[in-house]
Amino acid sequence: MSTSSGIKSTADRIERLLPKRVKPSRLRHIHGVVTTADELARRFHVDRDRVRLAALAHDMDRDVDGDELLRYCVDREVHLSEYERSMPKMLHGPAASRRLTDDFGVSDGAVIQAVRHHTLGTEALGEIGLVLFAADYLEPGRSVPDMDERRRILSGDSLGEIVCRVIESALRRYGRLAEPTRRLYARLTKELGREPTV
C-alpha cells in the first residue's frame, strides 16, 4: 500500500476505528496531533497524506495495558530494546507500527518508522517521523508546553530546529533523556551546525 489513494483509504479506516480503540481524551489528543502534524507538513513540504496516516495511527494502542502490549510485541517478534521492555507502556509505538503492517497492509517504511519511534525518536528518524515527534509534543490540547513555549518552539525556521527545541523542552520537563532521544538530538544539532545544549 503506497499509492496516494491507498494511503488515504487506510487513514480513513483507522480514523473510523479509533473511537472503538481509545478513550475520548486520547481521541482528542490524536486529532490534535493530526492537525499540528498537518500544519508542520504543509510548512516544511512533507507528504501530508503520509503524515496524516502516521498521526492517526501513532496512539491507536496507547490505551492497551502494558503487559498486553509486551505480549503482542513478543508474539509478533517485534525487536525491543531493554529500555522498552522495562517500560511496557512505551510499547504502544512498536505495537502500533506492527499493527499497521499486519492489520492494515501498510508497507511505507517512513510511516512505520514514524509510528514506531514517535515517543523517544531514533537517530535515523526521517521527515515524517520528525513531524510526528514534534506534533505529538506540541499539539495544543497538552498542558505542557504552555502556549508561549509552544509558539517559541514553532518559531524555529526548520523542522530540525523545531525538533531540537522540543527535545530541549522535554529535558527541562523530565530532567533526563532516553538514549535514542539523545542520539536524535546529536544528529540534528550536527546537521544544523550548532552546539548541543543537552
HELIX and SHEET records of a PDB file:
HELIX    1   1 SER A    4  ARG A   21  1                                  18    
HELIX    2   2 PRO A   24  PHE A   44  1                                  21    
HELIX    3   3 ARG A   48  ALA A   57  1                                  10    
HELIX    4   4 GLY A   66  ASP A   75  1                                  10    
HELIX    5   5 GLU A   82  SER A   86  1                                   5    
HELIX    6   6 PRO A   88  LEU A   91  5                                   4    
HELIX    7   7 HIS A   92  PHE A  104  1                                  13    
HELIX    8   8 GLY A  109  ARG A  116  1                                   8    
HELIX    9   9 GLU A  127  LEU A  138  1                                  12    
HELIX   10  10 MET A  147  LEU A  154  1                                   8    
HELIX   11  11 LEU A  159  TYR A  174  1                                  16    
HELIX   12  12 GLU A  179  LEU A  192  1                                  14    
END                                                                             
